[in-house]
């Protein structure tokens, strides 16, 4: 099964989201769907993990990470893949669900996918009927009742209120993770499903005339594959990040007559040279990087530090000590280094996970990670580049 390409490009005619899934991948998709199919609510990760691993030696998190992914910077750095989680660390209470691309590989979801495509077709027509105004912005908003009407009339979903409520709720929940659509909807009353509303986005025109689910997924995939920015190449040496920190320390000592990293832990430095094959190892590598960066020793400059955090203090010192021509380079590097440290904090502290997700996006790294190994390799490429900008 083909995962995400390092270059962001796929061989001609090859779309990983349309390729057949492996037996384990198909079984995982089915487990994620089964509760949603009954209730219209996505399950939590613990349920999925226990059900998936109950009668097989396969690992749920590893199988999830093997699912193919497309990453597209032009979609606001949204990745499109078969399944999603609330964050990348597989916490037991986190919700997990499927996109339309994943549902197309679940045979029991065929009718639901048809409901979704029918609803999408009607939304496209409603948006297309909007009459422009030369002096005012015009919008078209629909609500729960409109969606019920569409599906009852077009798809003949159950007319009994409680039955059609579940059927329509499933379609509404599917919009949550679909590119071009997800950020156009909201709930007027908390998360109450009947208060769902959507401001129909102009991007709906992308889906005019969609013939089937493969066409729908193919259109999203084509956009992603044609406009994705190139992925970073894997570092040639596992010591690149360690060496860049050592070189920065040497330059620093020569310039400011004191060590920048006088208290660096040997064990932390060694971890930066190691590979990464699991969430636990990723957390360990990021913690090592965090430990090194948090122990930098900044000389006392003419300007007293006004910011918390070692990277912010480093930025403040360099902006004061170096020429103005270096300011943009220093500010950009410091901003990205702070994002790297936020990834580490988000892996350890639940309250910081939303910041970690933002940090992944700001750095242009897919979230959740396609694989822990490729994510750590990207950071080992990005890290030396950022460190060199501080020299």
C-alpha positions in Angstrom: 0.0 0.0 0.0 1.4 3.4 -1.0 1.8 6.0 1.7 2.7 9.7 1.4 5.4 10.5 -1.1 8.6 12.2 0.2 8.4 14.6 -2.7 4.7 15.2 -2.6 4.4 13.7 -6.1 2.9 10.4 -7.2 3.6 8.4 -10.3 1.3 9.3 -13.2 -2.1 7.7 -12.8 -1.4 6.6 -9.3 -3.7 8.0 -6.6 -3.0 6.3 -3.2 -6.5 7.2 -2.0 -8.1 5.1 -4.8 -5.8 2.1 -4.5 -7.0 -1.0 -2.8 -6.4 -1.2 1.0 -4.6 -4.0 2.8 -6.6 -6.5 4.9 -5.6 -4.8 8.2 -6.3 -1.3 6.8 -9.7 -2.4 5.6 -10.5 -4.1 9.0 -9.5 -0.9 10.9 -11.7 1.3 8.7 -14.6 -1.1 9.3 -14.0 -1.0 13.1 -14.0 2.8 13.1 -17.2 2.9 11.0 -19.3 0.3 12.8 -20.4 2.6 15.8 -20.9 5.6 13.5 -23.0 3.5 11.2 -25.4 2.7 14.1 -25.5 6.0 16.0 -24.1 8.8 13.9 -21.4 9.5 16.5 -17.7 8.7 15.9 -16.1 6.4 18.5 -13.1 7.1 20.8 -9.7 5.7 20.1 -9.7 3.2 23.0 -12.8 1.5 21.6 -11.3 1.3 18.1 -8.0 0.0 19.5 -9.6 -2.7 21.7 -12.0 -3.9 19.0 -9.2 -4.0 16.3 -6.7 -5.8 18.4 -9.2 -8.2 20.1 -8.6 -11.1 17.7 -5.5 -10.2 15.8 -1.8 -9.4 16.4 -1.9 -6.3 14.3 -1.3 -3.0 16.0 -4.0 -0.4 15.7 -1.9 2.8 15.8 0.7 1.4 13.4 -2.1 0.4 11.0 -3.7 3.8 11.3 -0.4 5.5 10.5 0.1 3.3 7.4 -3.1 4.7 5.8 -2.2 6.8 2.7 -2.3 10.6 3.0 -2.3 13.6 0.7 -0.9 16.9 1.9 -1.8 20.2 0.3 -0.5 23.6 1.3 -3.0 25.4 -0.9 -5.9 24.0 1.2 -4.7 25.9 4.3 -2.3 23.1 5.0 -5.0 20.6 5.3 -4.2 17.0 4.7 -6.7 14.5 3.3 -6.6 10.9 4.3 -8.8 8.0 5.1 -9.1 8.6 8.8 -8.6 11.4 11.4 -8.0 11.7 15.1 -8.3 14.7 17.4 -4.5 14.6 17.7 -1.6 12.5 16.7 -0.9 10.8 20.0 -3.7 8.2 20.1 -5.1 9.2 23.5 -7.8 6.7 24.7 -10.6 9.4 24.9 -9.9 11.1 21.6 -12.5 10.8 18.8 -11.5 9.1 15.6 -13.4 9.0 12.4 -13.3 8.5 8.6 -13.4 10.9 5.7 -15.3 10.2 2.5 -12.1 8.7 1.1 -12.0 6.2 3.9 -15.7 5.5 3.8 -15.5 4.5 0.1 -13.4 1.5 1.2 -16.1 0.3 3.7 -18.8 -1.7 2.0 -21.4 -1.1 4.7 -21.1 2.6 4.2 -22.0 2.6 0.5 -25.6 4.0 1.1 -24.2 6.7 3.4 -21.7 7.8 0.8 -24.5 8.1 -1.7 -26.5 10.2 0.8 -23.5 12.5 1.1 -23.0 12.9 -2.6 -26.7 13.6 -3.1 -26.5 16.3 -0.4 -23.4 17.7 -2.0 -25.0 17.9 -5.4 -28.0 19.8 -4.0 -25.7 22.2 -2.1 -23.9 22.9 -5.4 -27.2 23.7 -7.1 -28.3 26.0 -4.3 -25.0 27.9 -4.3 -25.1 28.2 -8.1 -28.6 29.8 -7.9 -27.2 32.7 -5.8 -27.7 36.0 -7.6 -24.7 38.4 -7.2 -25.1 41.9 -6.0 -22.8 44.6 -7.4 -22.6 46.5 -4.1 -23.1 44.0 -1.4 -21.8 40.5 -0.4 -24.5 37.9 -0.8 -24.4 34.6 1.0 -26.6 31.5 1.0 -27.0 29.7 4.3 -28.9 26.5 5.0 -29.8 24.7 8.2 -30.8 21.3 9.5 -34.3 21.4 8.2 -33.1 22.0 4.6 -30.7 19.0 4.9 -33.5 16.8 6.2 -35.7 17.9 3.3 -33.0 17.1 0.7 -32.3 13.6 2.0 -35.9 12.7 2.7 -37.0 13.7 -0.8 -33.9 12.7 -2.8 -32.6 9.7 -1.0 -35.8 8.5 0.6 -34.1 8.3 4.0 -36.5 7.3 6.8 -39.3 9.7 7.2 -39.8 8.8 10.9 -38.3 11.7 12.9 -35.9 9.6 15.1 -34.7 7.5 12.2 -34.1 10.3 9.8 -32.4 12.3 12.5 -29.7 9.7 12.7 -29.4 9.4 9.0 -29.1 13.1 8.4 -26.7 13.5 11.4 -24.3 11.1 9.7 -24.1 13.2 6.6 -23.7 16.4 8.6 -20.9 14.9 10.6 -19.2 13.8 7.4 -18.7 17.5 6.4 -16.5 18.0 9.4 -13.3 16.8 7.7 -13.9 17.4 4.0 -11.6 19.9 2.3 -13.2 23.2 1.1 -16.3 22.5 3.2 -15.5 21.8 6.8 -14.9 25.4 7.9 -18.2 26.7 6.4 -20.4 25.0 8.9 -21.3 25.8 12.5 -23.7 24.9 15.3 -25.9 27.7 16.5 -26.5 26.0 19.9 -23.4 24.3 21.2 -23.0 20.9 19.5 -26.7 20.2 19.2 -27.1 18.5 15.9 -30.4 20.2 14.9 -28.7 23.6 15.3 -26.3 22.8 12.4 -25.9 25.4 9.8 -23.7 25.9 6.7 -22.8 29.1 4.8 -22.4 27.6 1.3 -18.8 28.3 0.2 -17.9 29.3 -3.4 -15.5 26.3 -3.4 -18.6 24.0 -3.9 -18.3 24.7 -7.6 -15.3 22.3 -7.6 -17.8 19.5 -7.1 -20.3 20.4 -9.8 -21.2 17.3 -11.8 -19.5 14.8 -9.5 -20.4 11.4 -10.9 -19.5 9.1 -8.0 -17.3 8.8 -4.9 -14.2 8.0 -6.9 -14.7 11.2 -8.9 -15.2 13.2 -5.7 -12.0 11.8 -4.1 -10.2 12.2 -7.4 -11.0 15.9 -7.6 -9.6 16.6 -4.1 -6.6 14.4 -4.8 -5.9 16.1 -8.2 -5.8 19.5 -6.5 -3.5 18.2 -3.8 -1.1 16.4 -6.0 -0.9 19.3 -8.5 -0.3 22.1 -6.0 1.5 20.5 -3.1 4.8 22.2 -2.3 7.8 19.8 -2.4 8.4 17.9 0.7 11.7 18.2 2.5 14.3 15.6 1.7 15.5 13.3 4.5 18.7 14.4 6.1 21.8 12.6 4.7 23.3 12.2 8.2 21.6 11.3 11.5 24.2 13.6 13.1 23.1 16.7 11.2 21.1 18.2 14.0 23.7 17.4 16.6 26.5 18.8 14.5 24.6 22.0 13.7 24.1 22.6 17.4 27.8 21.9 18.1 28.8 24.3 15.3 26.4 27.0 16.6 28.0 26.6 20.1 31.5 27.0 18.6 30.6 30.1 16.6 28.8 31.5 19.7 31.9 31.0 21.9 34.2 32.6 19.4 31.8 35.7 19.1 30.6 36.2 22.6 33.4 34.5 24.6 31.2 32.0 26.4 29.4 28.8 25.6 25.8 28.8 24.4 25.2 25.2 25.5 27.4 24.8 28.6 25.0 22.4 30.3 24.0 20.2 27.3 23.2 16.6 28.4 25.1 14.0 26.5 22.1 11.6 26.6 19.8 14.3 25.0 22.4 14.9 22.3 22.6 11.2 21.5 18.9 10.9 21.2 18.9 13.5 18.4 21.0 11.1 16.3 18.6 8.1 16.7 15.8 7.1 14.4 12.1 7.1 15.5 9.5 4.3 15.0 6.8 5.1 17.5 4.9 7.9 19.3 6.9 7.2 22.4 10.2 7.5 20.6 9.0 10.7 18.9 8.1 12.2 22.3 11.5 11.2 23.6 13.4 12.8 20.7 11.4 16.0 20.9 11.9 16.1 24.7 15.7 15.8 24.1 15.6 18.7 21.7 13.5 20.7 24.1 15.9 20.0 26.9 18.9 21.3 24.9 17.1 24.4 23.8 15.8 25.3 27.2 19.3 25.2 28.7 20.9 27.7 26.4 22.9 30.4 28.3 22.3 33.9 27.0 24.9 36.6 27.8 23.6 39.6 29.6 23.2 42.3 26.9 22.6 46.0 27.1 18.8 45.3 26.9 17.2 43.3 29.7 15.2 40.3 28.5 11.5 41.0 28.4 10.2 37.6 27.2 9.9 34.1 28.7 11.4 31.0 27.1 14.9 30.4 26.0 14.2 30.8 22.2 12.5 34.2 22.8 15.4 35.4 25.0 17.9 34.1 22.3 15.9 36.0 19.7 15.9 39.2 21.7 19.6 39.0 22.4 20.5 38.4 18.8 18.3 41.2 17.5 20.1 43.6 19.8 23.6 42.2 19.2 23.5 41.8 15.4 23.0 44.2 12.5 19.5 45.2 11.4 20.0 43.3 8.1 19.9 40.0 10.1 16.6 40.8 11.9 14.3 39.1 9.4 16.4 35.9 9.4 16.6 35.8 13.2 12.9 36.4 13.7 11.9 33.8 11.2 14.2 31.2 12.7 13.1 31.9 16.3 9.4 31.6 15.3 10.0 28.2 13.7 12.1 27.0 16.7 9.3 28.0 19.0 6.9 25.9 16.9 9.1 22.9 17.2 9.1 23.2 21.0 5.3 23.5 21.0 5.1 20.2 19.2 7.0 18.6 22.1 4.7 20.4 24.7 1.6 19.2 22.9 2.7 15.6 23.0 3.0 15.7 26.8 0.3 18.1 28.0 -3.4 17.7 26.9 -4.0 21.4 27.3 -1.3 22.2 24.7 -2.4 19.9 22.0 -4.3 22.5 20.0 -1.1 24.6 20.0 0.8 21.5 18.8 -1.6 21.0 15.9 -1.1 24.6 14.9 2.7 24.2 15.2 2.6 21.3 12.8 0.6 23.3 10.3 2.9 26.4 10.7 5.9 24.2 10.0 4.2 22.6 7.0 4.4 19.1 8.5 1.3 16.8 8.1 -0.8 16.3 11.2 -1.5 13.7 12.4 1.9 12.4 11.2 1.8 9.9 8.4 4.5 8.0 10.2 6.6 8.9 13.2 9.8 8.1 11.3 9.2 10.5 8.4 8.0 13.2 10.8 11.1 13.0 12.9 13.3 12.9 9.7 11.6 16.1 8.6 12.4 17.8 11.9 16.0 16.6 11.6 16.2 18.4 8.3 14.4 21.5 9.4 16.3 21.8 12.7 19.8 22.3 11.2 18.4 24.9 8.8 16.9 26.9 11.6 19.9 26.6 13.8 22.2 27.8 11.0 20.0 30.9 10.6 21.0 31.9 14.2 24.7 31.8 13.4 
